[in-house]
């Protein structure tokens, strides 16, 4: 049972590393620059990777792994919200947006954190642009699918830990 728990964390970790590697490949070799929502989705994916790596390395105690799985579920839900918002922006782009807006580092330097969150959530032209597709789905839609798959994996993990 303990091996199965660690293997699920390992599968999640390998999947996260593969997805982040793909995102970096698309950015640096294909020239697809991420928008602020994409950057936040990458951050969420990185946090999930750290949680999965912690699940591999830490001893298997029921309460500890319930905490890790709860944290992973909350993180994956936040990633699902971010990617779902970007898919929404891609299907229903704002007609009032005329400029691309500032990048994330400029927003963080110039605005208070609540204004940064508001600006990112509203999105802009760069968030609503579909610059890459595979099997007729945008990168944001694939991100949405991955977060749902990770939530399913976390749910399976919760059931395994409950059986300890």
Helices and strands as residue ranges (DSSP letters): H 2-28, H 36-57, H 62-91, H 104-110, H 113-122, H 125-128, E 133-134, E 137-138, H 139-162
